[in-house]
Amino acid sequence: MLSALYYLILIALCTVFLVVSAVALVVCWPFDRARRVVHELSRVLVRIFFFVPPFWRLRVIGREWADPTKSYVIVLNHNTVVDIPALYLLPLNFRWVSKREVFRVPFFGQFLVLHGDICIDRGRAAEARDQMVGKGCEWIRRGASVAVFPEGTRSKDGEIHRFKTGAFTLAKEAGVGVLPVVLDGTATLIRRNLAFDWRHRITLRVLPPVPPATVAATEVHELAQQVHDSMAEALREVRMER
């Protein structure tokens, strides 16, 4: 019953923020091509979502590594849809790379369009990579970051699996650093019956960014493996600290 009530509250909040974000996009477009205002509105919505339930605990480690004055390619592990709002806890303006199907989901899809998130067709790998790199570089030139799930899909067992190289190719092409982010606890916030776990803890750990010079000097497969290994180790450490 409590979960159903909270879903209704979230639907109402999302409707209001969707309308306000659309208006903000139109009004601010001439002087806000990086869509910072729309992004900040989503950050407000996320803070409401996470902080209204009194017994949810959110821990952000390494926030200082996320420099809001810089652009990054952000890479993070993927367990569930909750990963997406969790990243908005960081003080960065970013665009998501997301599969085409997500753009058709009510509320989610409309927010993605308003944000200017990057739509790719996963069924066409080469074309998807070109779309991600082309649109990603365009947003980075505007001063935004780009967020990517380098595994390409959700992890079914909670572990971090092999990375695809598209995110690291984008970082090379754009001349920016890679910011690794590890999430733990998002997979079990919503139970299988869609009820919320009202006593839950989520940890978001930001790792030191890989500098642009290192990205430029490292072959993409090697870079992907190095970042994968550092994130897998960080996830193990986070779980040991529970």
C-alpha positions as CSV (number, residue, x, y, z in Angstrom):
1,M,0.0,0.0,0.0
2,L,2.8,2.4,0.9
3,S,4.7,1.6,-2.3
4,A,1.5,2.2,-4.4
5,L,1.0,5.6,-2.7
6,Y,4.6,6.5,-3.4
7,Y,4.3,5.5,-7.1
8,L,1.3,7.8,-7.4
9,I,3.3,10.7,-5.8
10,L,6.2,10.0,-8.2
11,I,3.8,10.1,-11.2
12,A,2.5,13.4,-10.1
13,L,5.9,14.8,-9.5
14,C,7.2,13.5,-12.8
15,T,4.3,15.1,-14.7
16,V,4.9,18.5,-13.0
17,F,8.7,18.4,-13.7
18,L,8.2,17.2,-17.2
19,V,6.0,20.3,-18.0
20,V,8.4,22.6,-16.2
21,S,11.4,21.1,-17.9
22,A,9.8,21.6,-21.3
23,V,9.0,25.2,-20.6
24,A,12.6,25.7,-19.3
25,L,14.1,24.2,-22.4
26,V,12.2,26.6,-24.7
27,V,12.8,29.7,-22.5
28,C,16.5,29.0,-21.9
29,W,17.5,27.6,-25.3
30,P,19.1,30.8,-26.6
31,F,21.6,31.0,-23.8
32,D,21.7,27.4,-22.4
33,R,22.7,25.1,-25.3
34,A,24.2,22.6,-22.8
35,R,20.7,22.3,-21.2
36,R,22.1,22.9,-17.7
37,V,18.7,24.2,-16.4
38,V,16.8,21.2,-17.6
39,H,19.5,18.9,-16.1
40,E,19.3,20.8,-12.7
41,L,15.5,20.3,-12.6
42,S,16.1,16.6,-13.0
43,R,18.6,16.7,-10.1
44,V,15.9,18.3,-7.9
45,L,13.4,15.6,-8.9
46,V,15.9,12.9,-8.0
47,R,16.7,14.4,-4.7
48,I,13.0,14.4,-3.8
49,F,12.8,10.7,-4.9
50,F,15.7,9.6,-2.8
51,F,15.3,11.8,0.3
52,V,11.6,11.7,1.0
53,P,11.6,8.1,2.3
54,P,13.1,8.5,5.8
55,F,14.9,5.2,6.1
56,W,16.7,5.2,2.7
57,R,20.4,5.8,3.1
58,L,22.6,7.1,0.3
59,R,26.3,7.3,0.5
60,V,28.4,9.1,-2.0
61,I,32.2,8.4,-1.8
62,G,34.7,10.4,-3.8
63,R,32.4,13.2,-4.8
64,E,35.5,15.5,-5.0
65,W,36.7,13.6,-8.1
66,A,33.7,14.8,-10.1
67,D,34.8,18.3,-11.1
68,P,31.8,20.3,-12.4
69,T,34.0,22.6,-14.4
70,K,35.3,19.6,-16.6
71,S,33.7,17.3,-19.1
72,Y,34.1,13.6,-18.9
73,V,33.0,10.3,-20.4
74,I,31.4,8.8,-17.3
75,V,31.3,5.0,-17.1
76,L,29.3,3.1,-14.5
77,N,28.1,-0.4,-13.8
78,H,24.5,-1.2,-14.7
79,N,22.1,-3.3,-12.5
80,T,18.7,-1.7,-12.7
81,V,16.8,1.4,-13.8
82,V,17.6,3.0,-10.4
83,D,21.2,3.5,-11.7
84,I,19.9,6.3,-13.8
85,P,18.6,8.6,-11.1
86,A,21.4,7.7,-8.8
87,L,24.0,9.3,-11.1
88,Y,22.2,12.6,-10.7
89,L,23.5,12.8,-7.2
90,L,26.8,14.0,-8.7
91,P,27.2,17.7,-9.5
92,L,27.8,17.1,-13.2
93,N,25.8,18.1,-16.3
94,F,25.7,15.0,-18.5
95,R,23.9,13.3,-21.4
96,W,23.0,9.6,-21.3
97,V,23.7,7.2,-24.1
98,S,20.6,5.0,-24.2
99,K,19.0,2.4,-26.4
100,R,16.2,3.4,-28.6
101,E,13.6,1.3,-26.7
102,V,14.0,3.4,-23.5
103,F,12.9,6.5,-25.4
104,R,9.4,4.9,-25.7
105,V,9.0,4.4,-22.0
106,P,6.4,6.9,-20.5
107,F,8.0,9.7,-18.6
108,F,11.5,8.3,-19.0
109,G,11.4,8.7,-22.8
110,Q,10.1,12.2,-22.6
111,F,12.7,13.3,-20.1
112,L,15.5,11.8,-22.3
113,V,14.3,13.8,-25.3
114,L,14.2,17.0,-23.2
115,H,17.7,16.4,-21.9
116,G,19.0,15.8,-25.4
117,D,20.2,12.3,-24.5
118,I,21.8,10.2,-27.2
119,C,19.7,7.5,-28.8
120,I,21.4,4.5,-30.3
121,D,20.2,1.3,-32.0
122,R,22.0,-1.6,-30.3
123,G,21.0,-3.9,-33.1
124,R,23.5,-2.1,-35.4
125,A,26.7,-2.0,-33.5
126,A,28.8,0.0,-35.9
127,E,26.1,2.6,-36.5
128,A,25.5,2.8,-32.7
129,R,29.1,3.5,-32.1
130,D,29.2,6.3,-34.7
131,Q,26.1,7.8,-33.3
132,M,27.5,7.8,-29.8
133,V,30.9,9.2,-30.8
134,G,29.4,11.9,-33.1
135,K,26.6,13.1,-30.7
136,G,28.9,12.6,-27.7
137,C,31.6,14.9,-29.1
138,E,29.0,17.5,-29.9
139,W,27.7,17.6,-26.4
140,I,31.2,17.6,-24.9
141,R,32.0,20.6,-27.1
142,R,29.1,22.3,-25.5
143,G,30.5,21.7,-22.0
144,A,28.5,18.6,-21.0
145,S,29.7,15.2,-20.0
146,V,28.4,11.9,-21.5
147,A,27.4,8.9,-19.3
148,V,27.7,5.4,-20.7
149,F,27.0,1.9,-19.3
150,P,30.1,0.2,-20.9
151,E,28.8,-3.3,-20.3
152,G,26.1,-2.5,-22.8
153,T,23.3,-4.1,-20.8
154,R,22.2,-4.8,-17.2
155,S,24.2,-7.3,-15.1
156,K,22.1,-10.3,-14.1
157,D,24.3,-11.3,-11.2
158,G,25.4,-7.9,-9.9
159,E,29.0,-8.3,-11.0
160,I,30.8,-6.1,-13.5
161,H,31.2,-7.9,-16.8
162,R,33.3,-7.2,-19.9
163,F,33.3,-3.6,-21.2
164,K,32.6,-2.6,-24.8
165,T,35.0,0.0,-26.1
166,G,32.6,2.6,-27.4
167,A,32.9,4.9,-24.3
168,F,36.6,4.8,-24.5
169,T,36.7,5.6,-28.2
170,L,34.5,8.6,-27.5
171,A,36.9,9.8,-24.7
172,K,39.8,9.6,-27.2
173,E,37.9,11.4,-30.0
174,A,36.7,14.1,-27.6
175,G,40.0,14.5,-25.8
176,V,38.5,14.2,-22.3
177,G,39.1,12.0,-19.3
178,V,37.2,9.0,-18.2
179,L,35.3,9.2,-14.9
180,P,34.6,5.7,-13.4
181,V,31.6,5.4,-11.1
182,V,30.6,2.3,-9.1
183,L,27.0,1.7,-7.9
184,D,26.0,-0.8,-5.2
185,G,22.5,-1.4,-3.8
186,T,20.5,-0.1,-6.7
187,A,19.5,-3.6,-7.8
188,T,17.4,-4.3,-4.7
189,L,15.8,-1.0,-4.0
190,I,12.7,-2.2,-5.9
191,R,11.7,-5.8,-5.2
192,R,10.4,-8.3,-7.8
193,N,6.8,-7.5,-6.8
194,L,7.6,-3.8,-7.6
195,A,7.3,-2.8,-3.9
196,F,10.0,-0.6,-2.5
197,D,12.4,-1.8,0.2
198,W,11.9,1.0,2.7
199,R,15.1,0.3,4.7
200,H,17.7,0.3,2.0
201,R,21.2,1.6,1.4
202,I,22.7,2.7,-1.9
203,T,26.4,3.5,-2.3
204,L,27.8,5.6,-5.2
205,R,31.6,5.6,-5.3
206,V,33.5,7.9,-7.7
207,L,37.0,6.8,-8.7
208,P,39.8,9.1,-9.7
209,P,39.4,10.1,-13.4
210,V,41.7,8.8,-16.0
211,P,43.4,12.0,-17.3
212,P,42.9,12.9,-21.0
213,A,46.7,12.4,-21.6
214,T,46.5,8.8,-20.4
215,V,43.3,8.2,-22.4
216,A,45.1,9.5,-25.6
217,A,48.2,7.4,-24.9
218,T,46.4,4.1,-24.2
219,E,44.9,1.7,-26.7
220,V,41.1,1.5,-26.3
221,H,40.9,-2.2,-25.4
222,E,43.7,-1.8,-22.8
223,L,42.0,1.3,-21.4
224,A,38.7,-0.5,-21.1
225,Q,40.3,-3.4,-19.3
226,Q,42.1,-1.1,-16.9
227,V,39.0,0.8,-16.0
228,H,37.0,-2.4,-15.7
229,D,39.5,-3.9,-13.3
230,S,39.6,-0.7,-11.1
231,M,35.8,-0.6,-10.9
232,A,35.5,-4.3,-10.1
233,E,38.0,-3.9,-7.3
234,A,36.2,-0.8,-6.0
235,L,32.9,-2.7,-6.0
236,R,34.4,-5.5,-3.9
237,E,35.7,-2.9,-1.4
238,V,32.3,-1.2,-1.2
239,R,30.6,-4.5,-0.5
240,M,33.1,-5.3,2.2
241,E,32.2,-2.0,3.9
242,R,28.5,-2.7,4.1
